[in-house]
Amino acid sequence: MKNVLLVSSALLALTVSAQAADLPYRSAPAPYAAAPLFTWTGAYVGLNGGALWANRSTPILWDAEGVPFPGPISGSNTTGVSVGGTAGYNFQLGPNVVAGVEGDLSWANINRKSRLLGVDDDNGDLTVTTGEFANKLEYFGTLRGRVGFLAMPSLLVYATGGLAYADVKHTASGSSTDIDGTEVSFGSKSSKKWGYAVGAGVEYALTNNWSVKGEYLYVGLSDTKYPMHDLADGEAMALVKEHNDFSTVRLGLNYRFGGF
C-alpha cells in the first residue's frame, strides 16, 4: 500500500510539472531608460558670413612742420562683406547659463576712400593741395569670451567681448601746386592692428549637434600713422593718421561635437 502511494505521488508531481511547462512564459519588463538631457557643453566649429560697415571717418593730415593741412577732407560711409570660420567651446553652468570661449578668422573686403582739396593764399602766393587716401581691410579675427542666458533650452541669448586683430593696408598720394611748380608725394603702410571686439547675439539649436546664430560686433582697432614723401627728393611732406574701426553683422552655422 505504501508503495502504491509513493508511485501515485510521483506520477502526480510529473503531471503537474508537465502542465506548468505548457503555460505561457512572461519575461520581466525591461528597465526604463530616460532620454539623455540636451546640453550646450562641448566643442564646436562653424562657418560665418555677413556685412561690414565703417562710419564716415576722414584722415587727419599735417605737413612736415606739424601744421594741419588747409581745406576739408571728404569721407564716405563704407560697406563690405566677410566670410570665415569659427571654433569654440561652451560650458553649460546650470539649467539657464552658458559660458564659453570663441575664436574666428574672416576674409573681408572693406575699403575706405577719402579726398583732400585745399586752397591756401599766403600773402598772395596761391597753393592748391590735393590728396587721395585709401584704407583697405583684407582680413580680421577675434578671440572672445561669451556668456549667455537660455531663454529656452534650445535658445541662447549672449553677450561677447575680447581681442580683435586685422590686416590693414593704407596708401596716400598728393600734390601741391604753387607759382614755383608742382610737388608730388606718396605714402603707404601695411600693418596688423590690434584692438577689441564687443557685441551680442542669439544662437538656436536646430538639433543636438547643429545650431544657427546671428550676432553684432563692434571692432575697435588702433589708429595708423604713416608719412608721405616727395617723390622727387624723398623729403617728408606730410603725416597721415587714419582710423580703422568698423562694425559687422553676421550669420553663422555651427556643428557641436557630442550633442549630449
Residue, then its C-alpha position, 0 to 999 in steps of 0.5 A: m500500500k505504501n508503495v502504491l502511494l509513493v508511485s501515485s505521488a510521483l506520477l502526480a508531481l510529473t503531471v503537474s510539472a508537465q502542465a506548468a511547462d505548457l503555460p505561457y512564459r512572461s519575461a520581466p519588463a525591461p528597465y526604463a531608460a530616460a532620454p539623455l538631457f540636451t546640453w550646450t557643453g562641448a566643442y564646436v566649429g562653424l562657418n560665418g558670413g555677413a556685412l561690414w560697415a565703417n562710419r564716415s571717418t576722414p584722415i587727419l593730415w599735417d605737413a612736415e612742420g606739424v601744421p594741419f593741412p588747409g581745406p576739408i577732407s571728404g569721407s564716405n560711409t563704407t560697406g563690405v562683406s566677410v566670410g570665415g570660420t569659427a571654433g569654440y567651446n561652451f560650458q553649460l553652468g546650470p539649467n539657464v547659463v552658458a559660458g564659453v570661449e570663441g575664436d574666428l578668422s574672416w576674409a573681408n573686403i572693406n575699403r575706405k576712400s577719402r579726398l583732400l582739396g585745399v586752397d591756401d593764399d599766403n600773402g598772395d602766393l596761391t597753393v592748391t593741395t590735393g590728396e587721395f587716401a585709401n584704407k583697405l581691410e583684407y582680413f580680421g579675427t577675434l578671440r572672445g569670451r561669451v556668456g549667455f542666458l537660455a531663454m529656452p533650452s534650445l535658445l541662447v541669448y549672449a553677450t561677447g567681448g575680447l581681442a580683435y586683430a586685422d590686416v590693414k593696408h593704407t596708401a596716400s598720394g598728393s600734390s601741391t601746386d604753387i607759382d614755383g611748380t608742382e610737388v608730388s608725394f606718396g605714402s603707404k603702410s601695411s600693418k596688423k592692428w590690434g584692438y577689441a571686439v564687443g557685441a551680442g547675439v542669439e544662437y538656436a539649436l536646430t538639433n543636438n549637434w547643429s545650431v544657427k546664430g546671428e550676432y553684432l560686433y563692434v571692432g575697435l582697432s588702433d589708429t595708423k600713422y604713416p608719412m608721405h614723401d616727395l617723390a622727387d627728393g624723398e623729403a617728408m611732406a606730410l603725416v597721415k593718421e587714419h582710423n580703422d574701426f568698423s562694425t559687422v553683422r553676421l550669420g553663422l552655422n555651427y556643428r557641436f561635437g557630442g550633442f549630449 
